């Protein structure tokens, strides 16, 4: 190869190298921009946490997504609202059990806290005073950790065979705590479902998938007003 060819080859190589280096930052900048945008979008997503027992967990259903929190998650997703749903339901949980595990649950950030506990207390005949004390302790811990979190209370009732006096005192626990703590209230979680055999599983306590959808509607009527973008909710 003569001197002219060598010089020409070097010149072409330098030009190609320069082109390659000029394109690379553009690609990197674009990727960085996308990553930043995704991170910002994720940071803006708020958490709706359902803290409850088997009713929240979706006991007896084929899939947790069929539970009432799962149905609400689908509604939120369909409306493209900036929220994610966390189902922290544990079957068999009492108010005392919930009070014992709430600190661990609150390790994750909570923006909307929905409290569904007490049903197992009622079925066991636990004193409404004790149930109220445990629920208040849970609420206090949430307020202390996340003072800006919105709070929703899901009311519960017990069957008449528990006795009128007990049933009335138990029923009063939930609206009383909701008013005291300025919580949004769903008066009776199982409204339209409790006592309807066709909407409950064989145990007569836990909703079927169809029943869970009605329960979700009961909750949604109150919850939608607590979300940041209520104008987009219908």
N, C-alpha and C positions, 0 to 999 in steps of 0.2 A: 504494500500500500504506500503510495507516494505521499509527500508532505501535505499536498492540497486536500487529498481525501481524508487524511487524519484530522486536519483542522475542521473539515466539514462534518465529520462524524461526531467530533467533540461538541461542536456547536449545536447539532441536532439533539444530542443527549442532554445538553444543558437546558434547551428549550422545553423538551419533554418533561424533565425533572421539575422545571419551574411550573409547568401547567399542572402537574400532579400535586405539587405543594399548594397551589392556589385553590384547588378544588377541595382539598381535605378540610381546611378550617370551616368552609361553608357547610359541609356535611356534619361536622362536629357541633357547630353552632345550632344547626337545626335539631339535632338529637338532644342537645342540652336544653333547648327551648321546650321541646316536647316533654322531657323529663320533669322540668320545672313546672310546666302546666299541669301535668298529672299529679305531681306532689301537692300543688296548691289545691287541686280539686279534691284530693283525698283529705287534706287538712280541713276543708270546709264541711266535710260530711260529719253530721252529729249522730250521737248514739241514743237510741230509744231502748231502754232496758226493762224487760218484763221480769219481775222478781216474784216468784210464786211457787205453787205446789203442782200436783198432777194435772190440774185444770190448765195451767200455763204450759206444762211440759208436753201435753197432748197424749196423756196416758191412754193406751189401748188403740190408738190410731196407727195406721200402717206406716205413716211417715210424719216426722215432726213438722213438716211444712203444712200439714193438715190441721195443726193446732190453731187456736185463734190468733196467737202472735204471728204465726206463719201466714195466715190469711191477711193480716194487717200489713205484713212486709210486702206482700204482693200488691196491695193497694198503693203503698208508698212508692214502690218501684214503677208501677204503671203511670203514676203521676210525675215521675222523675223528680221527686222531692229529695233534698240533700240529707237523707237520714239512712242509717243502717239499724237493723233490729237485732238485739241480742236476747235470746230466750234463756233466762236463768231460772227455769222452773225445775223443781226436784219433787218427784212423786213421794207422797207421804209426809211432806214437810209441814210442821206446825209453826206457829208464830215464834215459839221459843227456838226452834231449829233455825228458822230464818234469821233470827237475831244473832245466832251463833256463827252464821256464815257470811253475814253481810259485809264485814270488814274485808274479807278475801275478795268478794265480788266487786267491791268498790275500787280495787286496784286498777280497773280499767275506767277510762273517762266516761262519765254519764251526763247527758244533757237533758233527757226526759226519763224520769224514774216512775215506773208503774208498779204499784204494790198490790199483789193478789195473794193474801194469806189470811188464814183464819178458819177456812172451811173444815180442816181436820181438827181444829180446836173444838168447833161446834159439835162435830160428830162424836168427839170423845167426852163432851160435857165439861170441858175446861171452863173455869170461871171467866166470864166476859171481862172482868176487871183485870185478870192476868193477861188475857189476849190483848186488851187495850194497852197495857203496860209494855208488852213485847213489841207491838206495832209502833208505839211511840218511840221506843228505843231505836228501832230500825230507821224511822224517819229522822230522828235526831242525828244519827250517824251519817245519813245521806246529806243532810243540810250542812253538817260540819265539814264534810269532805268536798262537796260541790254546792256551795251556797247559791249559785245561779241556776241550778237545775230546776226544771219544772217537775212538779209532783202530781201524780194521778192516783187516786184511791179507787179500788174496785170493791164495791160493797158485796156482802154475802149475807145469806139468810140460812136458817136451819129448818128442818121439817117440823110441822106442828106437834109431832109425837115427842118432841123434846120438852114440851110443856110451854104454855103461853108466856109465863113469866120469864123463863130462860130465853125463849125465842125473841121476845121483845127487847130484852137487855142486850142480847147478842147483836140483833139487827141495828141497834142504836150506836154500837161501837164505831162503825165506819163513817156515818155522816158526822158524828161528833168529832172524830179525829180529823176528818177532812176540813171541817170548819175551823177547828183550832189551829191547824197548820196551813191554812189557805191553799188546800189541795183541790184540784178538779175532782169531781166525784161521779162515778158510775153507780147509781143507787143500788142496783142488783145485777151482778154480772150475768147470771143465768136467766134473766128475764126472757120469757117466751120459749125457754128450753127446759127449765126445771119442771118436773112433773109431767112431761110429755114423753111417753115411752118410745114413740117413733123417732125422737131426736136424741135419745140416750142409748148408751150401750147396755148390755145385759144387767150390769150392776145397778142401773137406774140412777147413777151419779155422774158418770163421765159422758160428755156429749159425743155423738157420732160426728163424722166429718160434716154432715149437713147441719147438725146442731152447733158445731164449732163456728161455722160461717155466721150463724145468727148471733152467737156470742161476740164474734169479731165486730159485727155491725153495732152491737150495744156499746162496745168500747170505742169504736171509730167515731160515733156521734159526739163523744166528748173529746177524744184525743185530737181530732182534726183541728179543733180550736186552739190547741196548745202548740201546734207546729209553727215554725217560723214563717211559713208562707201560706197562711190560711186562704188567701184569695185563689190559690191554685187548687184548693181541695174542694171536691164536690161530693 
